């Protein structure tokens, strides 16, 4: 009887091992069965983040390849409307005109997903004594219209607090180009939809803005939070109550920093339809713990879990 139990135990053990091997094989087959080329067009601010998501997706599904064209947020809506992409990352929300053009073409709105947090930061040279600015001062420095309520433009360092003895005269300004979502969002949020000064040096990426300001003690610029480095100082901004808020992860995540923003992913998904498996796998990764860890590793701010759960339902 004892020997019989042993043989029977061996038999069940081998059956269990066989079942586990079969289950693993089937799971592996399901993982590698998802394949194809994912196309995405949009924000250059999000280029590094999207490519990191793509690498993580390909590591899990080796037959999936991500091809991302970083033409700026302004390039995303036309690509969605033309049908050349189903996924469109943007560092600003779509305008009403962009959304309407999509609706006119397809008869339904694009699916809007908020995938991460970010902020626009006003930066100066690391040795600059300036610490904080009001909303009106930012507008007076970067615009010609003074739409936010300043009484006169600010063009020289000597007219700002803490910089009376800063040995530089004219403020040399740097910013993003017209195709950038960062440019459009700074115009609407920081300049109250006013007009930029024409003498601002425009750059194709935030890293170029940071480099220019880091090399020039008389410079000031604006860039995405994830591009900050020791070459520059990110200024605190005064909120409506007069509190000087630093651009920190906690302040951005809680939407306390005045120029905080979401990063978006727009998707062409007809009502009642389901996404192809590769697109489903990509979006699932974005909102997973792994995907949000990638957000933080890329220098952005991950979504709080409750905000992940509040996303629109997608098939």
Secondary structure, DSSP 4 states (H G I P E B T S, - for coil): -HHHHHHHHHHHHHHHHHHHHHHHHHHHHHHHH--EEEEEE--STTHHHHHHHHHHHHHH-TTEEEEEE---THHHHHHHHHTS-SEEEESSPPPHHHHHHHHHHHSSPPEEEEEEEEEEEEEEETT----EE-HHHHHHHHBSS-TTS-SS---BGGGSTT-TT-S--BPEEEEE-TT-HHHHHHHHHTSTT-PBPTTPEEESSHHHHHHHHHH-TTEEEEEEGGG--TTEEEPEEE-TTS-EE---HHHHHTT-STTEEEEEEEE---TT----HHHHHHHHHHHSHHHHHHHHHTTSBPPPHHHHHTSPP--
